[in-house]
Structures are given as structure tokens and as C-alpha cells.
Amino acid sequence: MSGFAYLVKFSYRNLFRVPRRTLIMILSLSLGCGFIIWDLNFANSGSKEMMKEFLSQYAGNYHITHPDFYDDHNKKEFNLYKTMSDAELEEKDLIQLSTKRVNAPVFISGEKKTLGVLLTGLDVVKEKKISTLYKAISEGRFLAEAGDKEIILGKKFAKRINVKVGEQVATVGQAIDGSIANDLFTVVGVLDFGGGDLEESLAFTQLQSAQELLAMPLEKYHQRVSFDMDSEIPLSLKNHEISKWTELLPEIGVSVRFIDNFTWIVSIIIVVVVSLGLSNTLMITFFEREQEFTSLNIIGAQTSWITASLMVEVFVMGTIAVFIGALLGFAATTYFNYYPINIEIFTGGKPIIMGGITIAPLVRIYSVPQYYWQVPLMIYFFLILTMIYPLIRVIRRSKNAV
């Protein structure tokens, strides 16, 4: 038997000299590894599911616009004179994945007062296919596909100007030809985003009605909004600009990144806590075997060989633990893939308001392959650090080290 094979066999057999203690150490590492993998999968899937539900209602995954439509420093400001058309769009495939919109800041007058709002013209047929905006109607109905001069108001906005479904409102703004845009619209529905701020800042009408209001040619529009959450976002276009949702909603993008990074921080803290407990256990175990190490020194075993055997013991134990932990993490992730978690269990039964829209998604957890090697490597790293101090103490206390 080779020296290395004997070393492995010797170390492996020593693991089960005190089986209960070894099993406890393996169990603690396994549970820690499994929980971290599940937690990272949950955080990743939770972020995606929440953003998917939020973006699918109104904002979309990315916008295609004229290069000068959005302000370079603030995407919330735009130039309504910068339009585009399907004929100008280089990638025709993007037409199928997106919907046309026309935006116009206008004043809407109701019985009670006149207030400013962002009026958006929608391609009703396409919008109902790829977005979920129509599902937010709480009173009345969504815009008619063949209708015109219809308008949908946010719940808070309709209340502030004291307008109900079926009544007319006067709309005044600036047309792109420099004239005053004004027209009468019939309120056909009220949007309810769950009490978010968007309810008092948005209004919607048919695309053609918005184009007529702004004296805009029918082939022109302001933006194409894509709700495709699964395909990769195009990197660039020659004559148009692509704005990702993280640029359009930077405050939400920062929050999502913070949650993902915080999950990693918590995972590292868990590994550190488990490692500190394991370090103390290893030190006790090594000290209990001090006479064994002395005897090995006496019969000719070098301190380096003893140190290597202890390292192999811990490595074997860690390998068993992370393998079991990976299986536990995969099993838990698979279970919650079939049985999604209602996010409201973490909020006391209350929905989450994100960007002015209330969301309450069911999180279906998906496995992220890289976590199954990143987490074990992280555990091995801290496991190595855990061994250093106990090994140094053992070597120093060995009176007959050679």
C-alpha cells in the first residue's frame, strides 16, 4: 500500500473513533451548506419573480427609443418631439417582442380640479397579449380594441379630480407641432395598483387617440416596450437606444442588487459561525488525541505526516458534508419549485409595494448551477482557515516532534 493510500485510510478510520462527535460536525456542515444553497436559490428566484410580476404590469424589461428621447442623466425625463417608426427599426424581430407606446405629459380636468398626469397611448391588442396592465382594472373595463377617445385613470387620480367611470374629462397638453393639444375623453376604467403612487400619476388611452391628440403621424410613436423576461436584452442598435429597466428604475435596481448581495453576506456569516464552532470542536478532538500523536512521534512518524493525516480527516469529513449538503439544498429547491412560496409569509400577510405597484408573487424556486460549486468552495476555504489554529497548537504541544 502506498504512503498516501495508507494516510487516507488511517485518517478515514480515525474519523469514526468518536462517531457521535463526527456525525454532529458533518451534520452541522451539511445543514449549513444545504441551507445556504437553498437560500441563494430562493433569493435569486425571489428577485426574478418579483421583478417579473412588477415589470409585466407596466414598465417592461427594456425600452427601445430614439437616441435622444430619454435624458442622458435622468431617464424619468424625456423629449416627446423625438419619435421613431417601425420602418426605422433595424431589428425587425424586436417588433414581435414589444409594443408601441406614445407618452405625453398633460393636464386632465375633472369636476373637482385639474391635475397633471402622464398620458400613455397603448396598442391595446398587443398590450393585452404581452403585459398584465389590463388585470389592474378595478372598476369599469380596459380600453376597447376598436375604440377611441377612451381613457383609464389611476384610482387615486380619479378620486382627486372627482371623476367616475362613464364621465368625460378634458385633456390639455402640448402637441409635437407646437400647437395646443386638447380633446375630450370618456373614462371607461379605473386602475388599482394596490395603493401605490403610480395610481395618481398615470393615465392610458388608445395609441391612435394619443397620436391624434399630439398631432403625431400614425406611423410614429415614442417607444417600444418589451416584456420578454426570458431572452437576453439586445446589446445595442445603430439608430436607436435600448434602456434596461435598471436604468429606467435605478432605485429599484439598487434595492434588488442589495438584497442579492446581502444574501451572500448572510451566507458567509453562517459559514463563519459554523466554522468557529467546528474549530473549537476540532481543537478539543486534537487535544484528546495528544498521547496518540506523541506515540506516533516516538515510533518515527514525523510531525508533517501527523499534520497531513489531520488535514485529510477534515477534508474527508468536509467532502462528505458538502455532498450531503448539496443534495439537501437540491432537494429543498426542487420541492419549492413544485410548491411555490407565497412571499406574504415574510411580510405578515401584507403585499409588497414596489415602484408604486403592489405585488404579491408566488416564488417558484429554481436551481442556479454555479451555487452548487461556489458554496462548497466557500465552505472548504473557511474549513482550511478553521484548521490552522488547532493544528498549530497541536504541533507546539508535541514534546517529541521530529
N, C-alpha and C positions, 0 to 999 in steps of 0.2 A: 504494500500500500504506500503511495507517495506521501511525502510530508504534508502537502496541502490537503489531500483527502483525509489523512488522519486528523489534521487540525479541525476540519469541518465536522467530522464525526465526533471528535472529542467535545467540541463546542456545542453541537446539537444535543448530545446526551446530557450535558450539564444543564441545559435549559429546563429539563424536567426533573431535576433533583428536588426542587420545591415547586411542584406543578401548580399549586393554587396561586402562588405569587406570580408565576409566569403567565398563567391564564388571565389574571387580573390585569397585568401590564398589556398583554395582547388585546384584551377586551377594551381597555381604555383607548388604545391607539386605533383599534378598528372602529369603535363608535365615533371617535373624533374624526377619523378620515371619512367615514360614511356620511356623517352629518355635514361636514364641510363641502363634500361633493354635491350632496343634495341641496344645501343652502345656496351654493353658487349657481346650480342649475335653476333653482327657484327664483333667485334674484334676476338672472338673465332672462328667463321666460316671463317673469312678472313684469319686467320693464318693457319687453316687447309686446306683451298682451295689452298692458295699459296704454302704451303709445299707439298700438294698432286700433284700439277702440276709440281713443281720443282723436287721432288723426283722421279716422274714417268718417267722423261726423261732419267735419267742415274743412280743416286745414289742409289735409292731404300730405303725402310723403315728400313731394317736391313740386316746385312751380317752374314752368318754362315761360320766360317773358322776353320782351325787348331788353337789350343790354342796359338801357338807361331807364327802365321802368321803376326799379327799386333804387332808393338812395344807397350809395356805397357804404355809408356808415350806420344807417338805420333802416332796416328792411320794413319797418312799420310805416315808413313814408314812401309815397310813390308818385309818379308823374303820369296822370291819366291821358296825357297827349301822346305817350309812347305806346303804340299799338302793334299788333302782329296779325298774321293771317296764315291759314293752312298752306297756301302756295309758297310762303317764305320759309316754312319749316323744313330743315334739311332731312331729319329722320322721320319719314312718314309713318313708321311703325309706332311712334310715340302718340300718334293721333288716336289709335285704338285703346291706348292705356290711360288716356287722360280726358278731361272735359273742359270745354271753353267757359271762361267767365269774363264778365265786364264789371269793373269796380267804379263806384262814383260816390264821393262824399257829398251828401245832400242834406237839406232841411226838410223835415216832414211835419206838416201842420195837422193837428187833430183838434178836437173840441176844446181841450184844456190849454194846450200850449204848442209851441213849435220848438223842435229839438233837432240837433244834428245827429246823423247816423251814416254808417257805411252801407250803401245800397249795392247789392251784388246781383248781376244778371246771370241766370243759370240756363244751361242747356238741360231742360227738365228731363228729357228722355234718358240722356247719358248719365245725368246726376243720380237718377233713381237706380241705375244699374251698378254704379261703382262707388257711391257714397251712401252713408246712412242718415243723411241730413233729414230726409223725409220722415224718419222714425221719431224725430224730436217734436213733431206736431202734437200739441196737447188740446187745441181747440180748432174747429174748422177742418180744413184739408190742405194738402200740399198743392203747389201750383199746377194748373191744368196744362197738359202737354200741348194742346192746340189753342190755348187761351192767350190773352194779352192784357196788359194794364191791370194785372193782379199783383198783390203784394202780401208778403208774410212778414210779420213783425215779431220781435222778441217779446216775451211775456212782460218783462219789466218795462220795456219801452212802451208797449201798448197801454200799460197801466198809467205810465207817467203822462202820456198825452190824451188819456181817457178815450181810447178808441176800441171798438168791439168788432168782431167778425161780421162782415156784411156792410160795414160803413166805408165811406170814402175818405181818403186823405189827399192833401195837396203836397206835391213834391217839387222842390225848387233847388236848382244847382247850377253848375257851370258846364255848358256844352263844349265839346272839343273844337268847335268852330268859333268860339269866343262869345256866342250868344248866351242868353239866359235860358237854362233848361227848366221847364215846368210842365207838369201834367197832373191829372187826377188818377189815382189808383184805388182799386177796391180791395179791402183787407179780406183775404179768404182763409187765413190761418194764423195761429199764434204758436211760436216756438217756445219750448220749455227745455232749457239745458240744465234743469235741476237747481236753479237759483244762482247760476254763475253770472259773472259780469258781462259775458257776451250777449246776454238777453237784452241789454239796454244799449247795445252798440251796433247791432246788425239788423238788416232788412233784406229781403230777397224778392226778386221779380223774374219774369221770363227774360231770356237773353235778348230777344228781339225788342222787347219793351224797353230794356236798358239802352240798347243801341239807338232806338228812336229818340229816347229822352236826351241822349248825349249828342244827337246829330252825327252818329257814327255810321259809316258804311256797314252793310250787313255782313260783309266778309271779314271785317276787322273785329278784334277783341283784345283784351288786355293780357290774359294769361291762360295757360293750360295747366290744370292741376291734376297731378297723378296720385291715385290712391293705391297703387300697386306696392304692397309692403314686402313682397317676397323677392322680386327681381332686384338686381343691383341698379343703383342710380347711375344714369349716364354721366360720364366724367365731364364732358363739355360739348358744346355745339358751336359752329362757326359764327352764326349770326344772331344767336340767342343766348340768354343766360339761364343757367339752371341753379335754382336756390333750394337747398335742402331745408327740411323742417327745423333742423338745429340752428340754421341761420335765421329763419323766419320767426322762430320762437326760442331765442337763445336762453331765456330764463328757465324754460322747461328742460332744454338740453343739458344745462348745467346741473339741474336737480337730478336728472336721470343718471348722469355720469357720477355724481356724488354718491348716489345710492349704490351703484355698482362698485365703486372704489371702496366705500365704507364696508361693503360685504366682505371684500378681500381683507380689509384691516381687521374686522371681527374674526375672520377665519385664522389669520396669523396669530391673533391674541389667544384663540382657543388652542392652537398648536403649542404656543409658548407655555400656557398654563399646564397642558398635559405633559409637556417636556420637562418642566420644573418638577412636577410630581414624580415623573419617571426617573429623573436624575437622583432624587432623594432615595427612591426605591433601589436603584442600581448601586448607589453608594453603600446602603445597608447590606445588600446582597454581596458586594465585593468584600466588605469588611468581615462578613461572616465566614468568608472563604479564605481569610488571610493565612490560616495554618496550611491550607491546601497549596496556596501559592508558594509558601516557604518550603514545603516539602518538594514541590516541583523544582524549585531553585537548587535544593540540596542534591537532587538526583541528576542535575545537569541542565534543566530547562532554563533557557535564557529569559530574561525579563521581556525582551521583544516578542518572544514566542507566546508568553503568557498574555501579554497585551493584545497580540493578534487574536488569540483564542477568545478573549473577552469581546473584542470588536466583532468577530464572526458571530458570537452568540447574539449580540444586539442586532446585527444585520439580519440574521435568520429570523429573529423574533419580529423585527420591523417588516420584513418581507411577508411573513405570514399575516401580520396585522393589516398592512395596506392592501393585500389581496382580498382579505375578508371585508375590509372597509370599502373597497371599490365595488364589491358585489352588493354590499348593503346599500351604498349610495345609488347604484344602478337599479336595485330592486325598488327602493323608495321612489326614485324618479319615475320609473315605469308605472308604479301604482298610481301616482298622482297625474300621470299622463292620461290614464283611463278615467280617473276620478278627479276632475279639476278642483282647485281650492278657490272658494269664494273669498275674495280679498277683504270683504267686510268683517271677517272674523278677527282681523288685526286692527280694525277701526271702531270696534264696539257696535257694529251693525250700521255704521254710517257710511255713506258713499264718499268717494274722493272727488274733490273739485280741482280740476287741472286746467289751467288756461281759460277759466271761465266756463268750463263744461264739466258737468257731473258724470263720473264714470264709476261703474261697479262691476269690473270684469271678473270672469271666472278664469283663473290662471291654470292653464294646461302646461305642465312642466315637461320640457324636452331636454334630452341629454346633450351636453356640449362635449364632444370627444376629447378636446385638449385638457379638460379638467381632470380626466382620469389618469393623466401622467403628470400634470402640473402639481396637483395636490400631493401625490406620493413623493415627488421630488422635494417639495417643501417640507414634508414630514421627515424624509431622510436627512435633509440639511440640518433641521433642528435636532434630530436624533444624534447626529455626529457631534453637534455642539454639547448636547446633553452628556455625552460620554467623556468629554475631555477632562472635566474636573475630577470625577470619580477615579478615572484611570491614573491621573497624576498623583492622587492621594495614595492609591494602592502601590504604585511604583515607589513612592517615597517611604512608605511604611514597610517595604520589603527589606528586612535586615540582611538577607543573604542574596540580594540581587547580584547577578553576574552579567 
